[in-house]
Amino acid sequence: MSGKSKIDGSLVDPLSAKPGSSWTIREFADMFGVTPRTVRFYEDKGLLSPERNGQNRTFHPRDHARFERILRGKRLGFSLDDIRAVFDVMEGRISDAKELRRRRDNFQAVIDGLADRRRDVALLERDMTEIVSVIDDYLAQNSDDQTTDVSTLADRYQAAFKKHLIAQQGSI
């Protein structure tokens, strides 16, 4: 998410929400495209703690920011314990210097891993863009009613790939 979520078809930016803004569990879940059950799951795990009025939950902009971080962490493959470890440090629940150093080292390893992932994503995006380009070129040169010769398409991709490798070796 980009800091803005959807509710009733329009974007909601919780950071620019009016002071005192709040949402029901249904509205909150809808903003993220999840079910209220999903929101309750993260509450049960201790990662969300909305205001409670009897059985009713009230979510505020701080809950929105926290849930965005939780979902982002999950999308990137982090466990709930990993996410909790980050929140523990962010919220000052860890004061032991040895534990802070250990977590700092773990967080640095994650940062390094994310840098590797960004490079991998960039390479994959470039490769997929090349494949789409080869397919587009092939389709532009062949009428829609012809049977696609897979071997010709594969040969074109291999030629484009070899050209890419030669160019890459030249830049090293």
N, C-alpha and C positions, 0 to 999 in steps of 0.2 A: 504494500500500500504506500501511497505517496504522502501520507499525512492527512489525506482527505478520504472520507468514506461516504458511501451512498446511503441515503435514507429518503424514501418516497421519491426516488428517481433523481434527486438533486444531491450535489456534493456537500458534505458537512466537514468543515475544518474545525476540529475541536479546540485548537489553539486560539482561534479567533471567535469562538463561541462566547456568547454573552455570559458575564459572571452569573453563576447560579444555574447554568445550563445543566440539564440532566436528561437521561433517557431511561425508559423501562427496559427490561431484559429483551423484549421483542424488538424494540427499536434498535437497541444496541447490537443484537445479533444480526438484524437486517443490514445494518451499516457495514458489517464485515462479510455478509453473504454466508453466515453460518446459522445453525439452529440455536435456540435457547438452551437446548441440552448440551451443546458444545460449550457454551459460555459457562453453564453450571459445572461442567467437567473441570474446567480450569479453576473455577472457584473451589471446588472440592479438593483439588490438588494444592490449594493454598497459593496459587499464582495470581488470582484476582480476589479482591475483597471489596465489593461494592457496598454502598450504604444499605443497611437493611432496616425496613420498617415492617415488622411482623414477617409475613411471607413474601412481601414485595421487595425487590431489589431496585436500587436507584444507582445508575452509572453516571459518572461525571467525566469531564475532559481528562483528568489524570488516569482514570480507568481506561479510557480510549487509547491514550499514549502507551500505557502498559500492555494492553491487549495487542496493539500493533507490534510491539517488540516480541511478544510471545509468538504470534503467528509468523513473523519474519524468521525468528529462530527456528521454528518448526519447519518452515519451507526450506531452510538451509540445512536441515538434517540434525539440528541440535536436540538433545534429549531434554525432558522436563527438568532433570537434575542440573544439566548444564545451564539452562535458562535461570533456574533458581539460584545457582552459584553467582551469576552475574547480578541478579537483583540483590542478593545478600551483600555484595560489595557496594553496589550503587546506593543502597539504603543504609549503609553504615552498620550492618549487623556483624561485620567481621572487624575486630580490632587487634587481634593477635598478629604481630609483625611477621612471624614465621608463616602463618596461614595466608596472610596477604601476599607475601613473596611467592608462595606456592601457587596461589590463584593467578597472580600476575604472570608467572611463567606459563601457566596453562592458557591464559588469555593471549599471550604473545604467540604461542604455538597456533592458536586459532587464527590470529591475524595473518600469520605466515601461510597457513593453509588456505585462507580466503584469497590471498594474493595468487596462489597457485591455481585456485578455481577460476579467478578472473581471467588468467592467461588461457586456461583450458576453454573457457566459454568463448573468448575472443577467437581462438583457433577454430573451434567448432562452428562458430557463426560464419567465419570466413569460408570454411569448407562447404557449409550448407549453401551459402550464397553462390559459390562457384557451381555447385550441383544444380541449383535453380537456374542459373544463367545458361548452363549447358542444355538443360531441358527446354528452356524458353527458346534458345537458338534452334534446337532440333525441331520443336513444334512449329516455329515460324517458317522453317524450310520444308516442312511436310504438311500436306493437306490433312484436315481432320478426318477424312474418310479412309485414309490409308492405314493399314495395319502397321503398328510401330515395330520396327526391327530393333529388338532389344540389344543385339550385338553391336549394331551401328551406334546406338546411344552409349553403350558401355565403352566402345572404342573412343568416342569423342570425349567422354569423361576422363578416360585414361590419358589421352593426349593433353587435355587441360591440366591434369594432375602432374604429369611429367614437366610441363612448361612451368608450373608453379614451383616444383622442386628445384629446377634449374635456376629459376629466378631467386629462390631462397638461398641456394648455395652460393650464388654470386654476391649476395649481400652479407655473407658471413666473413 
